[in-house]
Amino acid sequence: MKPYNKNEVDPYTRTRIILMNGTEYEAVWFTQQFQRHIQDNELRRALALSRRVEQQQQKVIAALKPADETVLEHTIGYEQLAVDLTAGMAANEPDPMVKAALDFALLEDFDHLYRYSDLLEQESGVRAEQLVGHYTEIMPGRPTIAEHRHPTDNVRFFIDNKTAHPLTKLHTAIITAAEQQTMNYYMNICATYPTDVGRRLYQEIGLIEEQHVTQYGSLMDPRATMLECLLMHEYTECYLYYSCYMDETDPFVKQVWEEHFEQEVAHLHAAADLLKKYEKKDWQQVIPEGKFPELLKLHENIAYVRGVLQSQAHLTSRLENYIAENQLPGNAPFYMFQQALNTPPEQVPTHFVIQDYIKAHGQDYRWQTAEEPIPALRDRTQDDITVGREGAARAYMQ
């Protein structure tokens, strides 16, 4: 397999590769879980057959990453994908509840991109705006320290597959798989990263990615049968590979997307046959229209992200609801969790990495097209950690 040149690759070719690697991981993981809960070996063999192809596809995609692209450089691609994928889907999402979930986590991944970018410039002198192609701004979002919520505050209401718009079902499936891959990547990298500050940074942000997987996974309809889910998985893969094919600028990578799309169409037909055989259901009961809605495109979303940042930076969540942090009662689990996890705040890794950079350079590293929308986050000589957690910050000061 021919890897891309990290110095010449289009940023969205890199992010498409990361997206489809995570999609294939999800496909393999799902059918493994499926086979562990069924007794019919004929069905298990059918799953094993498609799973082997999904594994081969994942290996092809993973090999597109060059060996000279560092872990931290690759991480910038992960976070650019998280920002622009989430923003693009949120802008087109017809379900207000799902859109709210996308907007909420968008600001958190946006902040992760900023903190990893500062570490990258500090450790290697590589400026992340070159890696993201000046398509995605690099500046604070909702500070990561404010993102730590009690686990019970990350579960959302689930959609109804029978009435949900096709885009809504696709979006929940796509973002769950993408965030799951990011979580797993950081969980493994944190133990092998060569510097202590980097290890700690991956540990902390990995915890937030777990919250995102919990949020997005809880949006999916739990009443769907496993065979209905299998069909939806294959449909989602077809949709993504076709979207990637239509949007790809690299001729070699475009061929990969085309080949994988053709393979996934075969998987989709096989899944439809299994649904008919074992549950006596037609595929139209899961995918009523039998066609793709608007295709997914990865592109610049600077104005959209700025708008969400300006209106939602101070939000947190309480149970299924998003709420301004200053509207929480004093005994909210959020404050208990913040007190237990982020005391003292000066030692929180995502705060420390920025303070360390400021100490060395006089100000933080950013790339932005205009003034930061949130006044409290404009001062580049200090890392404000009160936005989104003012009550917790006051409690610590007292």
C-alpha positions, -999 to 999 in steps of 0.1 A, spaced: 0 0 0 13 35 -9 13 58 21 5 95 16 33 121 19 26 139 52 40 172 39 19 172 7 -14 154 16 -46 173 16 -58 176 52 -92 161 43 -76 131 27 -59 125 60 -91 129 80 -111 107 56 -85 80 61 -88 83 99 -126 83 96 -128 51 76 -102 34 98 -125 40 127 -155 29 107 -139 -4 99 -129 -9 136 -165 -4 145 -176 -30 120 -152 -56 133 -160 -48 170 -198 -49 164 -198 -84 147 -175 -97 174 -200 -86 200 -228 -100 179 -214 -135 176 -208 -137 214 -246 -134 219 -259 -159 194 -259 -197 193 -265 -203 156 -231 -212 141 -243 -207 105 -250 -171 114 -217 -169 132 -199 -181 101 -216 -155 80 -205 -128 104 -169 -142 104 -168 -140 66 -178 -104 64 -156 -96 94 -125 -109 77 -131 -86 48 -136 -57 72 -103 -65 88 -86 -65 54 -101 -32 46 -90 -17 79 -54 -29 73 -54 -13 38 -66 20 52 -42 20 82 -13 14 58 -21 47 40 -6 65 70 32 71 65 57 58 90 73 92 94 41 108 106 45 111 144 19 101 169 12 138 178 10 148 141 -15 120 136 -34 132 166 -39 166 150 -56 148 122 -79 130 147 -89 163 163 -94 181 130 -116 152 119 -135 155 152 -141 193 147 -150 194 110 -169 161 110 -190 171 140 -196 207 128 -205 195 93 -230 170 106 -245 194 132 -251 220 105 -272 196 85 -288 176 114 -326 177 113 -331 163 149 -327 191 175 -317 167 202 -289 151 181 -278 185 169 -275 197 205 -253 167 213 -231 174 183 -227 211 191 -220 203 228 -191 179 221 -178 200 192 -165 227 215 -147 201 235 -129 185 206 -121 220 194 -103 227 227 -84 193 224 -70 204 191 -57 236 206 -40 218 235 -24 190 214 -12 217 190 6 236 217 23 204 228 33 196 192 49 231 187 66 229 221 81 195 216 89 195 179 85 230 164 58 217 141 30 242 136 -4 226 135 -20 252 112 2 236 84 -12 202 91 -48 213 91 -43 234 60 -56 266 76 -91 251 73 -96 247 111 -88 273 137 -65 265 166 -76 284 198 -94 275 231 -129 261 231 -147 250 262 -116 244 284 -109 207 289 -108 210 326 -145 221 325 -154 191 304 -151 165 332 -187 156 342 -201 130 365 -207 99 345 -245 100 350 -246 134 332 -233 120 299 -263 98 290 -289 112 266 -323 103 253 -323 79 223 -337 84 189 -366 64 174 -353 45 143 -389 42 130 -394 79 127 -358 93 126 -346 110 94 -320 89 75 -294 115 82 -300 113 119 -295 76 120 -264 79 99 -250 107 120 -254 89 153 -237 58 138 -208 77 122 -200 100 152 -202 71 177 -177 51 157 -154 81 151 -153 90 188 -148 54 198 -117 52 176 -103 84 192 -110 71 227 -92 38 219 -63 55 203 -57 78 232 -62 50 257 -33 30 241 -10 60 232 -10 74 267 11 45 280 37 46 252 41 84 246 78 93 252 73 124 274 55 126 308 36 158 299 23 140 267 14 108 286 -7 129 310 -23 149 283 -34 118 264 -47 103 297 -69 132 305 -83 138 270 -89 101 267 -113 104 296 -132 131 278 -134 109 247 -150 82 268 -177 107 278 -183 115 242 -187 78 233 -211 74 261 -231 105 249 -232 95 213 -238 58 219 -267 66 241 -284 84 212 -287 52 192 -321 33 194 -315 3 218 -347 -14 206 -332 -23 172 -324 -59 168 -288 -70 162 -296 -80 126 -312 -46 121 -281 -30 135 -259 -52 111 -279 -39 81 -275 -3 94 -238 -8 99 -233 -20 63 -255 8 50 -235 34 69 -202 20 55 -216 22 19 -227 57 25 -193 68 39 -172 51 12 -194 66 -15 -192 100 2 -154 96 4 -151 85 -32 -171 115 -44 -151 140 -24 -116 125 -27 -88 145 -45 -60 119 -43 -64 95 -73 -48 65 -55 -69 69 -24 -100 74 -45 -94 40 -60 -93 25 -24 -127 41 -16 -142 28 -48 -130 -8 -42 -142 -7 -6 -176 7 -16 -181 -22 -40 -172 -47 -13 -196 -30 12 -225 -32 -13 -220 -69 -13 -220 -69 25 -252 -48 25 -270 -74 3 -257 -102 26 -270 -84 57 -304 -79 40 -305 -116 33 -297 -125 69 -324 -101 82 -350 -118 59 -339 -153 68 -337 -150 106 -363 -123 113 -386 -124 83 -381 -87 77 -375 -68 45 -346 -43 44 -371 -15 37 -382 -18 73 -348 -5 84 -338 17 54 -372 28 40 -361 50 11 -333 26 -1 -311 55 -12 -285 78 3 -295 112 17 -272 142 12 -236 129 11 -210 136 38 -184 163 29 -154 173 51 -148 210 47 -139 242 65 -164 251 93 -148 282 109 -179 304 110 -201 276 123 -176 266 151 -173 303 161 -210 307 164 -214 276 186 -184 287 208 -199 322 213 -233 308 224 -224 275 242 -189 277 258 -204 280 293 -227 250 289 -224 217 309 -249 189 312 -271 176 340 -286 142 333 -301 144 297 -302 182 296 -277 209 286 -276 238 310 -255 269 317 -230 260 344 -240 289 365 -276 276 366 -266 243 384 -275 239 420 -246 240 445 -250 203 452 -249 192 415 -227 161 409 -207 182 384 -191 202 413 -184 171 433 -168 154 404 -147 186 396 -136 188 432 -125 152 433 -108 151 399 -94 186 393 -79 197 426 -55 214 425 -63 228 390 -27 238 384 -18 202 381 -45 192 356 -25 181 324 -45 201 298 -40 233 319 -3 225 326 6 220 290 -6 255 281 10 271 311 42 254 303 41 267 268 34 302 280 62 300 305 86 291 276 73 315 249 55 343 267 21 334 251 3 304 239 3 290 204 -28 297 183 -39 301 147 -71 321 143 -87 341 116 -102 367 140 -105 376 177 -115 348 200 -153 350 205 -151 345 243 -136 375 261 -123 354 290 -103 333 265 -86 361 246 -56 367 269 -28 346 254 -5 350 284 -27 329 307 -49 298 304 -83 307 317 -98 276 334 -130 292 348 -151 292 317 -177 265 321 -167 258 357 -169 291 375 -186 275 405 -159 249 408 -132 275 405 -147 297 432 -150 267 455 -113 259 450 -103 296 457 -122 295 490 
